[in-house]
């Protein structure tokens, strides 16, 4: 099964067979801020079975309908925090204080809303990718492109842990030993 890209929450919820949703978000007009979107497009191009992607400008309450049907959710975003100097992949842990706020959407608040509305939420991770400029510009800086590569590698390792069967090759898939 090919991974399906969702441009917006209006695209409808992912298929029930989707085990993982990867949501990349950020502002395309602010240079490196769009790194999450660039990363999710690269993942989409891999056509990983059991994975759907969402390429969003920002997280919204409607995003809950995309994440709730899935077993796992991975949020990918730019990080300007100088305390984070390398790509981080951290579990999203819901705390009692993580309630939906009308003007603040982050992975924790979306999971809290998912739990409140649907009585369940996926296990989730937040991939924060260090960036250095969010000036008005299109495209990624050299440093952001490097961090994009690092983030893709870390997400690949996480996916192989979460859905190993999506990466196993059939026994007779070796092109060198095929009898065509």
C-alpha positions in Angstrom: 0.0 0.0 0.0 1.3 3.4 -0.9 1.4 6.0 1.8 -1.2 8.7 1.2 -0.5 12.4 1.5 -3.2 14.5 3.1 -3.0 18.1 2.2 -5.5 19.2 4.8 -7.9 17.8 7.4 -10.7 18.2 4.8 -9.2 15.2 3.0 -10.9 12.9 5.4 -9.4 10.5 8.0 -6.7 8.1 7.0 -7.6 4.5 6.1 -8.2 2.2 9.1 -5.3 0.1 7.9 -2.9 3.0 8.4 -0.8 2.2 11.4 1.2 5.5 11.4 0.4 9.0 10.5 3.3 11.4 10.1 2.4 15.1 10.2 4.8 17.7 9.0 3.8 21.3 9.5 5.2 24.8 9.1 5.0 28.0 7.1 6.3 27.6 3.5 6.9 31.4 3.3 9.2 31.4 6.3 12.2 29.3 4.9 13.3 26.7 7.5 10.0 26.8 9.3 8.6 24.5 6.6 11.2 21.8 7.3 8.5 19.5 8.7 6.6 19.7 5.5 9.8 19.0 3.4 10.5 15.9 5.6 6.9 14.6 5.3 7.1 15.0 1.5 10.3 12.9 1.4 8.6 10.2 3.4 5.6 10.3 1.2 7.8 9.6 -1.8 9.0 6.4 -0.2 5.5 4.8 -0.4 5.8 3.0 3.0 3.0 0.5 3.6 0.9 1.4 6.6 2.1 5.0 6.7 0.0 8.1 5.8 1.4 11.6 5.7 -0.2 15.0 6.3 1.5 18.1 4.9 0.0 21.0 6.9 0.5 24.7 7.4 -0.3 24.4 11.0 -2.0 22.1 13.5 -5.7 22.7 13.9 -8.5 21.0 16.0 -9.6 19.2 12.8 -6.2 17.4 12.8 -7.6 15.2 15.5 -9.7 13.4 12.9 -6.5 12.4 11.0 -4.6 11.1 14.0 -7.3 9.2 16.0 -7.7 6.3 13.6 -4.0 5.5 13.7 -2.0 3.4 16.2 1.0 5.8 16.1 1.4 9.5 15.3 4.7 11.3 14.5 4.7 15.1 14.5 7.6 16.8 12.6 8.3 20.5 13.2 11.0 23.2 13.1 12.6 24.1 16.4 14.2 27.5 17.0 15.0 26.6 20.7 18.7 27.2 21.1 18.7 24.5 23.8 18.1 21.9 21.1 21.1 21.6 18.9 20.3 18.3 17.2 17.3 16.6 15.9 15.3 15.2 18.8 12.7 12.4 18.8 10.7 12.4 22.0 7.6 10.6 23.1 4.6 12.8 23.5 3.3 12.3 27.0 -0.1 13.5 27.9 -0.3 15.3 31.2 -3.4 16.5 33.0 -2.5 20.1 32.1 -2.5 19.3 28.3 -6.0 20.6 27.5 -7.0 22.0 24.1 -6.4 25.7 24.0 -8.2 27.6 21.3 -5.1 29.6 20.3 -2.4 27.0 20.9 -2.1 23.8 19.0 0.7 21.4 19.7 1.0 17.6 19.7 0.1 17.4 23.4 -3.1 19.5 23.0 -4.1 17.5 19.9 -3.7 14.2 21.8 -5.7 15.6 24.7 -8.5 16.6 22.3 -8.4 13.2 20.6 -8.7 11.5 24.0 -11.6 13.8 25.1 -13.5 13.4 21.8 -12.8 9.8 20.9 -11.8 8.2 24.2 -8.5 7.1 22.7 -5.3 8.5 21.2 -2.4 7.1 19.3 1.0 6.6 20.8 3.0 9.6 19.6 6.4 11.1 19.0 7.5 14.7 18.4 10.4 15.2 16.0 11.9 18.6 16.5 14.4 19.7 13.9 16.7 22.6 14.7 16.6 25.5 12.3 18.3 28.8 12.4 16.2 31.2 10.4 12.6 31.6 9.8 12.9 34.8 7.7 10.6 35.4 4.8 12.1 33.0 2.2 11.3 29.9 0.3 13.2 26.7 0.5 15.6 25.4 3.2 19.0 26.6 4.2 22.0 24.4 3.9 22.0 23.7 7.7 18.3 22.8 7.6 18.9 20.5 4.7 21.5 18.7 6.7 19.1 18.4 9.7 16.4 17.2 7.3 18.7 14.2 6.4 19.3 13.5 10.0 15.6 13.7 10.8 14.7 11.3 8.0 17.2 8.8 9.3 15.8 9.0 12.8 12.2 8.7 11.6 13.2 5.7 9.4 14.6 3.9 12.5 11.5 4.7 14.5 9.2 3.4 11.8 11.3 0.2 11.5 10.7 -0.3 15.3 7.0 0.5 15.1 6.0 -1.3 11.9 8.7 -3.8 11.1 6.6 -5.8 8.7 6.3 -2.8 6.4 10.1 -3.0 5.8 10.5 -6.8 5.4 11.3 -8.0 1.9 9.5 -11.1 0.6 11.8 -14.1 0.5 11.9 -14.1 -3.3 12.4 -10.4 -3.8 16.1 -10.4 -4.5 16.4 -9.1 -8.1 19.8 -10.8 -8.5 18.2 -14.2 -8.0 15.0 -13.7 -9.9 14.2 -15.8 -12.8 12.4 -13.5 -15.2 
